[in-house]
Amino acid sequence: MRGPHVALHDAVRAAVHASAQAAEGAATLPASLAGVGPDEREDLGRYAHPAISGRSCPGVVVVPTGATRPRGRRFLHCRPHCRVRDQRSSDTRPPRVSGSCHTSHNELVAADQHTAAGQALGYVYQVGRALLELARPGPEDQELRLESIDDVSWHDAAGNPLQALQVKHHLGVGGTLGDMSADLWRTIQVWLDNPALQQPDGPSLYLITTQSVTDTSALARLGTQDRDPGSALHLLNAAASESTNKSTARARTAWLSQPLATRTGIVSRITAVWRQATAQELTAELRQVLDVGLPVGQEDSFLELLLGWWWRVSVDLLAGARTGVTRLHLRLKLDDLRDQFSSRNLPMTVGADGLPDSLEGHRDRIFAHQLDWVEAGDDLLLIAVRDYYRAYSQSQDWVENNMIELAELAAYEQRVIDEWKMQFALIRRSLGSSPTEEDLKDAGMRLYSVAMNQPASMLRPGLTDPFFARGTHHSLADAGTVGWHPDFAQRLEALLMTRLP
């Protein structure tokens, strides 16, 4: 299955959707999870949702519009007010190309006679299959490429092709691939169109399909066992001569026009691999391949992050930003992910894409007023807004996926509060007996600077990304637990009085 690079590029970008809902349970939520009401959750669903960009989306798990949902159900957002439910309980990337929308558009509805769902799913399958090939044991210096000499191909360190893989995916179940099938002859046409693949010492040629093959077919004689290339060549020649299928006429004519030695050499290098996992089954198969290397109890979350990384790599491969990727690259990424899932660390699963890019609708938040009281300015306020929502979404994802207990988050927030109390007391002590308003604002900004540079390692030693610590401070400031202006408590009381009915 081959398609234009741009179509595959777009299909991969569209496949990077994923979303999840808030954690359930009756436990008291930490401020980072409790400070956002139902109306703001709808905003958060928009703000935390990644831009549909394979380069930047890290496989984000975000809060969708709407309130609670039963555990184990995922929702994919194709438009702001449309939800397509994915019935699979754990596998959220790539999204399943089927379902029904609550709005009138039919982009994802396979029942539409003009749908490109099958073709799009084939492109997604090609990329997913490439990751599965990369994850299997083999030489670490060999390079995997997409849409180079074939759908997927392996090359040595010098760039010479070693294997060319044609990947065929079919919607539904059943179906067989025979000697006159269009899939087979389209594959042969691709191989004949590339002189490098015709050479006697050319790369191994693989036809990988989700279908079965006819027992009496040429492909049945070109499997991984009990091979009979001579018989297969005879059957292919006969099919090329006898078929009347107009769609394969060009390929069949090209085949018969090749010298017998060329046809013999090509057939000897063909391996057919049939009844392979479908697009919906690829993640489960990947999980089996990586089995012992997955963190116990966090397998699904680990695979979601791995898939998010792979979609971004795939877009780079298709866009020409990188030539290929090796098993060593994958192994280093797996090591990095395992470190994130250790007891000393947490994976940062929520990216910055889709967060607010303006202050519209956010200036009346309490944490925004707290920054206004020390004249922090709009630039710092916008950063604060983005950190606030991102930290909230990150907390939800950690809790949702059982990566952290609510008690641990609450204990972390208490450590943040205790440190703030110390710094606040020091700032107040430095002011003297008659500070001016400018003195108070300056002191507040010094306190804010200290808080914003607090290490994320206060939660877990391996954390290095500072946004979560900053966002936690803003959650606490929004709750009125901490503040920056030395007289923030009195100002907060006055502000809240103005909001009374």
Secondary structure as UniProt FT lines:
FT   HELIX           5..14
FT   TURN            15..16
FT   HELIX           31..34
FT   HELIX           38..48
FT   TURN            54..56
FT   TURN            71..72
FT   STRAND          74..79
FT   TURN            80..81
FT   STRAND          82..86
FT   TURN            107..108
FT   TURN            110..111
FT   TURN            113..114
FT   HELIX           117..135
FT   TURN            140..141
FT   STRAND          143..146
FT   STRAND          152..155
FT   TURN            157..158
FT   STRAND          161..168
FT   STRAND          176..177
FT   TURN            179..180
FT   HELIX           182..193
FT   HELIX           195..198
FT   TURN            200..201
FT   STRAND          204..209
FT   STRAND          212..213
FT   TURN            215..216
FT   HELIX           219..221
FT   HELIX           229..242
FT   HELIX           246..248
FT   HELIX           249..257
FT   HELIX           260..269
FT   STRAND          270..273
FT   HELIX           279..281
FT   HELIX           282..290
FT   HELIX           291..293
FT   TURN            296..297
FT   HELIX           299..319
FT   STRAND          325..326
FT   HELIX           327..340
FT   TURN            343..344
FT   TURN            353..354
FT   TURN            360..364
FT   HELIX           366..372
FT   TURN            373..375
FT   HELIX           378..400
FT   TURN            401..402
FT   HELIX           406..430
FT   HELIX           437..452
FT   HELIX           456..458
FT   TURN            461..462
FT   HELIX           467..478
FT   TURN            479..480
FT   TURN            486..487
FT   HELIX           488..498
//
